[in-house]
Amino acid sequence: MAEGPEGLAIERRGRGSRGKPKKLPKDVEEDLLTEVQWLRTENDYLKNLHALLLEDELRQRRKRR
């Protein structure tokens, strides 16, 4: 070891603390929260649309039989 016996005493495992995350500006934070809300709403809409399409497909398969 290049540091000698003192080098063994230094903890080198893991990552060090990066400290407290910095606060975003208020307008950026509001924009991000608005976008998250919009994306959650869009995701719910798409899930419902997908469920309706599957239900319609099942009905059409049952009619054919």
C-alpha positions as CSV (number, residue, x, y, z in Angstrom):
1,M,0.0,0.0,0.0
2,A,1.2,3.4,-0.9
3,E,-0.2,5.0,2.3
4,G,1.3,2.5,4.7
5,P,-0.4,1.3,7.9
6,E,-2.4,4.6,8.2
7,G,-4.1,3.8,5.0
8,L,-5.8,0.9,6.6
9,A,-7.6,3.1,9.1
10,I,-9.4,5.1,6.3
11,E,-12.9,3.8,5.5
12,R,-13.2,3.4,1.8
13,R,-16.3,1.4,1.4
14,G,-19.6,2.7,0.1
15,R,-20.4,6.2,-1.1
16,G,-20.1,9.2,1.1
17,S,-23.0,11.3,2.0
18,R,-24.0,13.8,-0.6
19,G,-25.7,16.1,1.8
20,K,-29.1,17.5,1.8
21,P,-30.7,17.9,-1.7
22,K,-30.9,21.4,-2.9
23,K,-34.4,23.1,-3.0
24,L,-35.8,23.8,-6.4
25,P,-37.2,27.2,-7.2
26,K,-40.9,27.5,-6.4
27,D,-42.0,27.9,-10.0
28,V,-40.0,24.9,-11.1
29,E,-41.4,22.8,-8.3
30,E,-45.0,23.9,-9.1
31,D,-44.4,23.1,-12.8
32,L,-43.2,19.6,-11.9
33,L,-46.1,18.9,-9.6
34,T,-48.5,20.1,-12.3
35,E,-46.8,17.8,-14.8
36,V,-46.9,14.8,-12.4
37,Q,-50.6,15.4,-11.8
38,W,-51.3,15.7,-15.5
39,L,-49.4,12.4,-16.2
40,R,-51.2,10.6,-13.5
41,T,-54.5,11.7,-14.9
42,E,-53.4,10.7,-18.4
43,N,-52.3,7.3,-17.1
44,D,-55.7,6.7,-15.4
45,Y,-57.5,7.6,-18.6
46,L,-55.4,5.3,-20.7
47,K,-55.9,2.4,-18.2
48,N,-59.7,2.9,-18.4
49,L,-59.6,3.1,-22.2
50,H,-57.6,-0.1,-22.3
51,A,-60.1,-1.8,-20.0
52,L,-63.0,-0.7,-22.2
53,L,-61.3,-1.9,-25.4
54,L,-60.6,-5.3,-23.8
55,E,-64.2,-5.5,-22.6
56,D,-65.5,-4.6,-26.1
57,E,-63.2,-7.2,-27.7
58,L,-64.5,-9.9,-25.3
59,R,-68.1,-9.0,-26.2
60,Q,-67.4,-9.3,-29.9
61,R,-65.8,-12.7,-29.4
62,R,-68.8,-13.9,-27.4
63,K,-71.2,-12.8,-30.2
64,R,-69.3,-14.8,-32.8
65,R,-69.8,-18.0,-30.9
